[in-house]
């Protein structure tokens, strides 16, 4: 009897279903939306693409940077495997070109630009070229490949520029013998271009004070305003001394001197005239040199201030 009087359970079930049905009263099925959940592979791909976009583009290396200069330096050393008297027997015009190549190789602050070790070898190599010493040149050039790894990029760039400049001098010598000079020129220019194409640091690109060198054979003197003014003072003093000696010689009366014969008299007059000419010319050259050194000192001072 109790079971018959109990309320049916269907309405209870319907009441539980009512909230879920009320969300879509028209009983229209909503279209399926794609899931926004990303797979791990898509996430990693997206992160890698984002990192690639955020990274700055790397500069592409040129062919000159990728090429190694060490084989070219070894080839240059082989080019200098010449007879021991090759440079000494060159004609006079080619010897002048060889001296110009030596000047281009060692001109300026070579120690500061190329380093102590390489700069010293370049100075010795230039001196060997000036003296026509082929054996010493071959020995020094054969040591250049061993310095490639110890040099900085700035030193290699400066070394390359000097090789290109000196190679142009060898190229201007033209065809001689079996073409040894042209082979040296081509190898030197090629190696120089590879070395000079290396990147230079920002510190090396900053303007530096230009150093002027005055070369007298093996002696190199740095030109500074102080040295120019000192040289002008010395030249002025020498000019005054020459002028005083010349005036004293000219004031001597010829009649006050006695000569053994007429030949001695004519010889004395000739010698007196030559000494007077030498004294006046020395005075004039000393004064001109003094004026030139003063002008040079002012130019050097103005260049240092700028």
JOTA-V781228 format. One record per residue. N is the residue number from 1. SS is DSSP state (~ for helix, > for strand, _ for the rest). Layout:
N;SS
N;SS
This chain:
1;_
2;~
3;~
4;~
5;~
6;_
7;_
8;_
9;_
10;~
11;~
12;~
13;~
14;~
15;~
16;~
17;~
18;~
19;~
20;~
21;~
22;~
23;_
24;_
25;_
26;_
27;_
28;_
29;_
30;_
31;_
32;_
33;_
34;_
35;_
36;_
37;_
38;_
39;_
40;~
41;~
42;~
43;~
44;~
45;~
46;~
47;~
48;~
49;~
50;~
51;~
52;~
53;~
54;~
55;_
56;_
57;_
58;_
59;_
60;_
61;_
62;_
63;~
64;~
65;~
66;~
67;_
68;_
69;_
70;~
71;~
72;~
73;~
74;~
75;~
76;~
77;~
78;~
79;~
80;_
81;_
82;_
83;_
84;_
85;_
86;_
87;_
88;_
89;_
90;_
91;_
92;~
93;~
94;~
95;~
96;~
97;~
98;~
99;~
100;~
101;~
102;~
103;~
104;~
105;~
106;~
107;_
108;_
109;_
110;~
111;~
112;~
113;~
114;~
115;_
116;~
117;~
118;~
119;~
120;~
121;~
122;~
123;~
124;~
125;~
126;~
127;~
128;~
129;~
130;~
131;~
132;_
133;_
134;~
135;~
136;~
137;~
138;~
139;~
140;~
141;~
142;~
143;~
144;~
145;~
146;~
147;~
148;_
149;_
150;_
151;_
152;_
153;~
154;~
155;~
156;~
157;~
158;~
159;~
160;~
161;~
162;~
163;~
164;~
165;~
166;~
167;~
168;~
169;~
170;~
171;~
172;~
173;_
174;_
175;_
176;_
177;_
178;_
179;_
180;~
181;~
182;~
183;~
184;~
185;~
186;~
187;~
188;~
189;~
190;~
191;~
192;~
193;~
194;~
195;~
196;~
197;_
198;_
199;_
200;_
201;_
202;~
203;~
204;~
205;~
206;_
207;_
208;_
209;_
210;_
211;_
212;>
213;>
214;>
215;>
216;>
217;_
218;_
219;>
220;>
221;>
222;>
223;>
224;_
225;~
226;~
227;~
228;~
229;~
230;~
231;~
232;~
233;~
234;~
235;~
236;~
237;~
238;~
239;~
240;~
241;~
242;~
243;~
244;~
245;~
246;~
247;~
248;~
249;~
250;~
251;_
252;_
253;_
254;~
255;~
256;~
257;_
258;_
259;_
260;_
261;_
262;~
263;~
264;~
265;~
266;~
267;~
268;~
269;~
270;~
271;~
272;~
273;~
274;~
275;~
276;~
277;~
278;~
279;~
280;~
281;~
282;~
283;~
284;~
285;~
286;~
287;~
288;~
289;~
290;~
291;~
292;~
293;~
294;~
295;~
296;~
297;~
298;~
299;~
300;~
301;~
302;~
303;~
304;~
305;~
306;_
